[in-house]
Amino acid sequence: MTQEQKSGRSLAGIAGIVAAATLISKVFGLVRQQVIAAAFGLGAAADAFNYAYTIPGFLLILLGGINGPFYSAIVSVLAKRKKEESAPLVETITTLIGGILLVISIALIFLAPHLIDIFAPGLRVPEKELVRAIAIRQLQIMSPMAVLAGLIGIGFGVLNAANQFWLPSISPLFSSVTVIIGVSILYIQLGSKISSAEFALQGGMVLAGSVLIGAILQWVVQVVAQVKSGLGALRLRFDFRQPGVGDVMKIMLPATFSSGMLQINLYTDLFFASLIPITGVAAGLANAGLLVQTPLGIISNVILVPLLPLFSRLTDPQDWDELKARIRQGLLLSAFTMLPLGALMITLAVPIVRIVYERGAFKVQDSALVASLLIANGIGMFVYLGRDVLVRVFYALGDGETPFRISMINILLNALLDYILIKPFGAPGLVLATVSVNCCSVIMLLFVLNRKLNGLPIREWAIPIFGLTVGSAIAGFASYGTLEILQRFLGKEGLIIQLLQLSLSGIIGLVVFGAIATTMRLPEINIFVTRMRQRLLKK
């Protein structure tokens, strides 16, 4: 076997490990959300948590996430150094970053009331006083996660540099497990024994504390593995002048700033969500978002991971024709997967939400709100993935500045559309604003890419995408009609009946779409389907 083949097999093995661990983590994340919904519904505790978790969750994703700036910086620097040089560098970086983030954690404790008022000014009304009080206390409890986020991100990079991939990828489920256990015990012991307000107050504290404990466990298991690998221990080291520290910071600081700016849209949405005069909008946005992001995340990896290296190999002007063909392939595959899935999300939103969430404290009116948000999310699934395809083309071309500038423009556009659309549409208007911003992103990215690559056959690309859109709409109507017929004969109540209706309606919709897509005879889709079938048969 050649060295290239060994490398290819190694990369495939790594991808498989990460994919399996990510899938397990997502399943536990969904169960965690179901437990929270069953215990609190869209009430004060769950709503407050989504405001309070904004900063800690943002830091955990930004600093502690795989592919985040801390992870990328550590891997890039350690990969070029010997093992004996790595431990002192890791300990020094951990000391420096830990000290900075410790100051931020302490600041979060004292500034929690002001931060909640800034991000959610709509909570400063008598009807939402309990939500505000819980959110402030939750933010204070979770403030140490600022330190933990940085340490977890460093741990990700250190372990991956040591060729350990399973533990870092699976470790995020600790937070889900601790929340599931903590909330379940609370609900069993106190669910029917105290008032709803008292349960919300105590439940909010348990929810925040469980998340914090999960983050601590995630960090601890990484530290143990890190020490065993000989890549640094729990030791303070202040040798900030060693060359590696500067190398890490040169990568880490710009990447952190760039990634952080992209999260402002989330703050904007929560700002306007707090102004809607009902409790539960923030929690509803989280519940609906999870239903969309779970399949979207899995499918996006299937499409984007293979395409990015192809884009990178076709950046020479003489290869631009092939690059354009690959861009078309990425967009058509995005449309082929996301348009029918979005159509099913729209037409089957109510049964999907009822099956996943409607139990315990999560009532029919909660399902109605989350279903309306899911419908709005379904409209924009294609442009969400299509935007990611185009952004990766720019990265392959060595142009990260253009996507960043467009993101900055979209921050202002998102705020403006939130303000405009929230009045006629209410909570779904926040999602429709995000969908509109993503549409604008796709248009702007195509416009710049058209100039950069000396012209794109955009009209030719638009015809099959339009055909897939029509096919998805027809499939959605077929799915909706099937659901209506089944509900008329079988009723709407009962988990087994709901699962049967959802399954049959979804299958009918997918069959109709598949038949329409087949008649279009798109080579990109035929190749994709054939390869997926071959992989499944091999497995």
Secondary structure, 3 states (H helix, E strand, C coil): CCHHHHHHHHHHHHHHHHHHHHHHHHHHHHHHHHHHHHHHCCCHHHHHHHHHCHHHHHHHHHCCCCCCHHHHHHHHHHCCCCHHHHHHHHHHHHHHHHHHHHHHHHHHHHHHHHHHHHHCHHHCCHHHHHHHHHHHHHHHHHCCHHHHHHHHHHHHHHHHHCCCCHHHHHCCHHHHHHHHHHHHHHHHHHCCCCCHHHHHHHHHHHHHHHHHHHHHHHHHHHHHHHHHCCCCCCCCCCCCCCHHHHHHHHHHHHHHHHHHHCCHHHHHHHHHHCCCCCCCHHHHHHHHHHHHHHHHHHHHHHHHHHHHHHHHHCCCHHHHHHHHHHHHHHHHHHHHHHHHHHHHHHHCHHHHHHHHHCCCCCCHHHHHHHHHHHHHHHHCHHHHHHHHHHHHHHHHCCCCHHHHHHHHHHHHHHHHHHHHHHHHHCHHHHHHHHHHHHHHHHHHHHHHHHHHCCCCCHHHHHHHHHHHHHHHHHHHHHHHHHHHHHHHHHCCCCHHHHHHHHHHHHHHHHHHHHHHHHHHCCHHHHHHHHHHHHHHHHC
